[in-house]
Amino acid sequence: MPEFIDDSTFGDYFASFKYTAWRLETRRGYGSDRQGVKYQHFATTGELLDEPERPWCTNVRAQTSQGKRFERVRIVDQPPTTEQLFLLAAAAINNAAGEDIRTLWRWGADRLQLPAEDFWLFDSERALVLHFDDADAYLGSELVVDPERIVRYCQVRDAAWHHAIRHADFTAQVASRV
């Protein structure tokens, strides 16, 4: 059983990293998104409520203004789930704040044999592995500092980033397939 961090410290990792915060997102949806007003509005109208001043975007701007990088690769099914379409729409707001979110089709992730786990990798030296139940509810985050696991996460990052598609190019692909 993994040992989870105290969730009250989760946000500290996104202010204390030195160079890069990188994430792999593999789930078809997240329970916390489905419960939110933003998702419900999107699912009903197809439009996203814009919140560029939310704390996440404020922190991304603060960190990237110091030369730090926020990067993320999302794995998306073909066709995308409603939750994945929601995250694709939200990526434009995060990218405008300074994050670089790219996307990879699930068949590409499978070809690369990427793991089916969500994690944040900080400065290539520590990771937070996010755990979820079968209903996509967040259970907690496991801090990983073991060098062997960190090297594996760095390899996953490099493979995923190399094959991921920039946001604008990916959304154009999705629009042509929907």
Secondary structure, DSSP 8 states (H G I E B T S, - for coil): ---B--GGGGGGHHHH-SSEEEEEE--S--HHHHHSHHHHHHHHHS-----TTSHHHHHHHHHHTTT-EEEEEEEE-SS--HHHHHHHHHHHHHHHHT-EEEEEEHHHHHHTT--S-EEEEETTTEEEEEEE-TT--EEEEEEE--HHHHHHHHHHHHHHHHH-EEHHHHHHHHHHH-
